[in-house]
Amino acid sequence: MRRADLIHKVEKRKKALNITIENLAKLSHLGVRTVNRFFSRRGC
């Protein structure tokens, strides 16, 4: 699988599940700033 195909697959799945940073923060019992920091450090 090419990188572009993988990115497309992940974006499609994210839309299907309707996952946002806010939803992820609520599910993980963390703040939105914490989740944003995590993703920015990971290069996502």
Buried (B, 14 or more C-beta within 10 A) or exposed (E): EEEEEEEEEEEEEEEEEEEEEEEBBEEEEEEEEEBEEBEEEEEE
